[in-house]
């Protein structure tokens, strides 16, 4: 990592994503939740690092752009190709993900305790992003036991069904829970995202933020509910907006302790992220020295 002890470390994956829009338009770009989140955190002014296994085929030009943006390539290495996704968007805004190389490959390219160096454990905040189910179930409680950092948790919507009890156990391992609306209502067994957020707060999460896509988010802290509207944006590629939100939120929340201010910053940076393919808008903004 570039810094010995980053303020925030975003833990997840680096991927190459092909998005398919409802009109059939296909766009391929560098992505990955750890990259979106770490760039967003840097745009929010945080000394953020990232942790994600790298495969054997990351193009040199993309690697250079990551390093220029402050994302060190001193990462765990796997003798495997980079994770590739095809993300298909429907006209109603819903999406489906296809792992080109399959679930086992995705799991092997996820972060496990053996990948975590001491500098990561010493950081002030750890954002655990969507990886394989097994990786999240293993890593999140291990981080809780082995670090005094604030733990921020985002899930993966594709593995909810049949694993509800295990995933609910993770809520007690985090300080801030950041589910999407579909994740929150499914796990809580309710239709109302506010009721779902209150349910998770009762399970031990200090702050719960339910992401509502183009409707913004709802923040629940100490029983107080705050609705934060989204920023107006014309999305070119919405892939990674949620990961961007999580990275920006964690960065501002760590700096200020103000969950509502963090949510407002997060919706602004998420609106920036969707204005181009993959992480390109965030990389361009970091290169230009933008702060939001």
C-alpha positions in Angstrom: 0.0 0.0 0.0 1.1 3.6 -0.6 0.7 4.6 3.0 1.8 2.5 5.9 -1.5 2.9 7.7 -4.4 4.1 5.6 -7.4 5.8 7.3 -9.8 3.5 5.5 -9.2 0.2 3.6 -11.8 -0.9 1.1 -11.7 -4.7 0.9 -13.2 -6.6 -2.1 -12.4 -7.3 -5.8 -11.0 -5.9 -8.9 -12.9 -6.9 -12.0 -13.4 -6.3 -15.7 -17.2 -5.6 -16.2 -19.2 -5.6 -19.4 -22.5 -3.8 -18.9 -25.4 -4.5 -21.3 -28.1 -1.7 -21.3 -31.8 -2.3 -22.1 -31.2 -1.1 -25.7 -28.4 -3.6 -26.2 -25.5 -1.2 -25.8 -22.5 -3.1 -24.4 -19.6 -1.4 -22.6 -16.5 -3.0 -21.1 -14.5 -1.3 -18.4 -12.3 -1.8 -15.4 -14.4 -2.2 -12.3 -14.5 -4.0 -9.0 -16.1 -2.9 -5.7 -12.8 -2.3 -4.0 -11.7 0.1 -6.8 -14.9 2.0 -6.9 -15.0 2.4 -3.1 -11.4 3.4 -2.7 -11.5 6.0 -5.5 -14.7 7.4 -4.0 -13.1 7.6 -0.6 -10.2 9.5 -2.0 -12.6 11.9 -3.7 -14.1 12.5 -0.3 -10.7 13.5 1.1 -9.8 10.2 2.8 -6.4 8.7 2.8 -7.9 5.4 1.6 -6.3 2.2 0.6 -7.7 -1.0 -0.9 -7.2 -4.7 -0.6 -8.1 -7.0 -3.5 -6.3 -10.0 -5.1 -4.8 -9.3 -8.5 -4.8 -11.8 -11.3 -2.2 -12.4 -14.0 -3.8 -10.4 -16.9 -4.4 -6.8 -15.6 -3.4 -4.6 -18.6 -0.4 -2.4 -17.9 -2.2 0.8 -18.9 -4.9 0.2 -16.3 -2.4 -0.8 -13.7 -0.6 2.5 -14.3 -3.9 4.5 -13.9 -4.6 2.8 -10.6 -1.2 3.6 -9.2 -1.4 7.2 -10.4 -4.7 7.5 -8.5 -3.0 6.4 -5.4 -4.1 2.7 -5.4 -1.0 0.7 -4.8 -0.6 -2.6 -6.7 1.1 -4.1 -3.7 -1.8 -6.6 -3.4 -2.3 -10.3 -2.9 -1.5 -12.2 -6.1 -3.3 -15.1 -7.6 -2.1 -17.2 -10.6 -5.5 -16.8 -12.1 -7.2 -14.4 -14.6 -9.0 -11.3 -13.4 -12.7 -11.7 -12.4 -15.0 -10.8 -15.3 -18.7 -10.0 -15.1 -21.5 -9.4 -17.6 -24.1 -7.1 -16.0 -27.4 -6.9 -17.8 -29.8 -4.0 -17.0 -33.6 -4.2 -17.5 -35.8 -1.3 -18.4 -37.1 -1.2 -14.9 -33.6 -0.6 -13.5 -33.1 -4.1 -12.2 -30.0 -6.0 -13.1 -28.5 -9.5 -13.3 -24.9 -10.5 -12.9 -23.1 -13.3 -14.7 -19.7 -14.4 -13.5 -17.9 -15.4 -16.7 -15.4 -17.7 -14.9 -17.8 -19.0 -12.3 -18.3 -19.0 -8.6 -15.3 -21.0 -7.6 -13.0 -18.6 -9.4 -14.7 -15.6 -7.8 -14.2 -17.2 -4.4 -10.5 -17.8 -5.1 -10.2 -14.1 -6.1 -11.8 -12.9 -2.9 -10.0 -11.8 0.3 -9.4 -14.1 3.2 -7.6 -13.5 6.5 -4.3 -14.8 5.2 -4.4 -11.9 2.7 -4.7 -9.2 5.3 -1.4 -7.4 6.3 -0.9 -5.8 9.7 -1.2 -2.3 8.2 -4.7 -3.0 7.2 -5.7 -4.2 10.7 -4.2 -1.0 12.1 -6.4 1.3 10.0 -9.3 3.3 11.5 -11.9 1.9 9.2 -12.5 -1.3 7.2 -15.1 -1.4 4.5 -16.0 -5.1 3.7 -17.5 -5.2 0.2 -19.3 -7.9 -1.7 -17.1 -10.9 -2.3 -17.9 -14.5 -2.3 -20.3 -15.7 0.4 -17.7 -17.9 2.0 -15.1 -15.0 2.0 -17.5 -12.6 3.7 -18.6 -15.1 6.3 -15.0 -15.9 7.1 -13.4 -12.5 6.9 -15.9 -10.2 8.6 -16.0 -11.8 12.0 -12.2 -12.3 11.8 -11.7 -8.6 11.3 -14.0 -7.9 14.2 -11.9 -10.1 16.5 -8.5 -8.9 15.2 -8.9 -5.2 14.7 -10.2 -2.2 16.6 -11.2 -0.5 13.4 -14.8 0.6 12.6 -16.2 -2.1 10.3 -18.5 -1.1 7.5 -20.3 -3.9 5.7 -21.9 -4.2 2.3 -23.4 -7.4 1.0 -23.9 -9.2 -2.3 -27.5 -9.5 -3.4 -27.0 -12.6 -5.4 -26.4 -14.9 -2.5 -29.2 -13.9 -0.1 -31.6 -16.7 -0.6 -31.0 -19.7 1.6 -28.3 -17.9 3.7 -30.4 -15.4 5.6 -29.4 -16.7 9.1 -25.7 -16.6 8.4 -25.8 -13.1 6.9 -27.9 -11.7 9.7 -25.1 -12.9 12.1 -22.7 -10.7 10.2 -24.8 -7.6 11.1 -23.6 -8.0 14.7 -20.0 -8.0 13.5 -20.2 -4.5 11.9 -20.5 -1.0 13.2 -22.2 0.4 10.0 -24.4 -1.8 7.8 -24.9 -0.6 4.2 -27.4 -2.9 2.4 -29.3 -2.2 -0.7 -33.1 -1.9 -0.4 -33.6 -5.4 -1.8 -31.0 -6.9 0.5 -32.4 -5.1 3.6 -36.1 -6.0 3.0 -35.2 -9.6 2.1 -33.1 -10.2 5.2 -35.4 -8.4 7.6 -38.5 -10.0 6.1 -40.4 -6.7 5.7 -41.4 -4.5 2.8 -40.4 -1.2 4.4 -36.7 -0.2 4.2 -37.1 2.0 7.3 -38.5 -1.0 9.3 -35.7 -3.1 7.9 -33.1 -0.6 9.1 -34.6 -0.4 12.6 -34.4 -4.2 12.7 -30.7 -4.2 11.9 -30.0 -1.5 14.4 -31.7 -3.6 17.1 -29.3 -6.4 16.1 -26.2 -4.3 17.0 -25.3 -2.1 14.0 -24.6 1.4 15.3 -25.6 3.0 12.0 -27.7 1.5 9.2 -27.9 3.0 5.8 -30.3 1.5 3.2 -29.4 2.4 -0.3 -32.4 3.2 -2.4 -30.8 3.7 -5.8 -32.2 6.7 -7.7 -34.3 7.6 -4.5 -31.2 8.2 -2.4 -30.9 6.4 1.0 -32.4 6.2 4.4 -30.1 6.6 7.5 -31.0 5.2 10.9 -28.8 6.1 13.9 -29.8 6.0 17.6 -33.5 5.6 16.5 -33.4 8.8 14.3 -34.5 8.2 10.7 -33.2 10.6 8.0 -34.1 10.4 4.3 -31.4 11.6 2.0 -32.4 12.2 -1.7 -30.2 11.2 -4.6 -28.4 13.7 -6.7 -29.9 14.1 -10.2 -27.7 12.3 -12.8 -28.0 11.0 -16.3 -26.5 7.5 -15.9 -24.3 6.2 -18.7 -23.2 3.1 -16.7 -24.8 2.6 -13.2 -22.4 -0.4 -12.4 -20.5 0.4 -9.2 -22.8 3.2 -7.9 -23.5 1.3 -4.7 -19.8 0.6 -4.1 -19.0 4.2 -4.8 -21.6 5.2 -2.3 -20.2 2.9 0.4 -16.6 4.2 -0.1 -17.6 7.8 0.1 -19.9 7.2 3.1 -17.2 5.4 5.1 -14.6 8.1 4.3 -16.8 11.0 5.5 -18.3 9.1 8.4 -14.8 8.2 9.7 -13.7 11.8 9.4 -16.7 13.5 10.9 -18.8 10.9 12.8 -21.8 12.4 11.1 -23.8 9.7 9.3 -26.2 12.1 7.5 -23.4 14.3 6.2 -21.7 11.1 5.0 -24.8 10.0 3.2 -25.1 13.4 1.5 -21.5 13.2 0.3 -22.0 9.6 -0.8 -25.0 10.4 -3.1 -23.0 13.3 -4.7 -20.0 11.0 -5.5 -22.2 8.1 -6.6 -23.9 10.5 -9.1 -20.4 11.3 -10.5 -19.6 7.6 -10.8 -22.4 6.7 -13.2 -21.5 9.4 -15.8 -19.2 7.0 -17.7 -18.1 3.4 -18.1 -16.7 1.6 -15.1 -14.4 3.4 -12.8 -13.3 5.9 -15.6 -15.3 8.9 -14.2 -13.8 8.4 -10.7 -10.2 7.9 -12.1 -10.6 11.1 -14.2 -11.9 13.0 -11.2 -9.0 11.8 -8.9 -6.5 12.7 -11.6 -8.0 16.2 -11.9 -7.8 16.7 -8.2 -11.5 17.0 -7.7 -12.9 17.0 -4.1 -16.6 16.9 -3.5 
